[in-house]
Amino acid sequence: MAHRVFNFNPGPSTLPLPVLETIQAELLDYRGSGMSVMELSHRSPEFEEIMDSAIALTREIFDLPESYHVLFLTGGASQQFAMIPHNFLAQGGVGVYADTGSWSAKAIRESEIVGRTHVAYSGKTGDYRRVPADDELQIPADAAYLHITTNNTIKGTQFHHTPAVNPPLIADMSSDIGSIRREFTRYAMFYAGSQKNLGPAGVTLVVLRDDLVQRSNDSLSSVLNYKTQAGKKSLYNTPPCFPIYAVKLVLEWIRDQGGLAAVEELNARKKELIYGMIDGHPEFYRGTVEPASRSWMNITLRLPDEELEQRFVAEAKQAGLVGLKGHRSVGGIRASLYNAMPLAGAQALASFMERFMARA
Ligand code: PMP
């Protein structure tokens, strides 16, 4: 039996053990092909089946109607930061953004490079401790879209509602995709890098409505144009075959557990264990965000001083709980409880927190 720790890394991050076991079992000879998925042609029937299943599973899990395209692209979520304004600002509208943390700020920066950009809300002065309510969003009449970041991986906040707004809503769901139910058809587009809740790094799931695809900018280079990517069903160039295969296995794992409702229920139990410790011991474990905006995926907290935080991270590692250091830009502690973190991992962390506090 391999030695496996509880991996709280923010991404790349823990993967479901059954998925890794399937990959291991199928590695050398994928279903009688005599080769691994890494060696298959992206035009082979075997890979075609993998891609078709990944798309069908995405449609099923997120309950998407036919009007949505499901794409698997490269370049990470960061490339979407660029592709969105390049495709949708050429027609003259304004790129509108809610700034809820570093990743939103990076998306805004890319939009500013390309065209007219408006920040509808900025949480910066409040140290990004919460996400905005709808009436705090200032949206101009000529908005081409409103872009939000549903889960802020570094600061540990999350939208628990879908903003009700007029312009097409576009969401970076990189760090909470597939972990919680949402009204996905209220989003004109959502996207996520694979390396947190979907699989290994290397592919980006991009879901967008056909009317957005039709609006995309035809004067762009082909590879950056959503129309090319949708028209070629993500096979305009060689796709990242192996990450797509792993994502397909993760999507099957989500479906087999009972889909988003079941996954969400488990995630609720996991985050309650850790927030329970924070709320029960506010003099020792201090949450860094407003409770109504708390992320279920990335729980951020501070201890009474930095020396204790360093000891916490080091001793947790000794106890088999790895990856708890906060992002270098904010410090403190961050526990990432993505879908693949089992309940036992959250339980082990909560009891470590109890023991550490008693000793400190
Ligand atoms: N958005 C969010 C919310 C993220 O957490 C990250 C990565 N941590 C990114 C975007 C950037 O993703 P990528 O590295 O795939 O470009």
Residues whose N, C-alpha, C, O or C-beta is under 5 A from the ligand:
A	BS01	PMP	G75 G76 A77 S78 Q79 W103 N151 T153 D172 S174 S175 G193
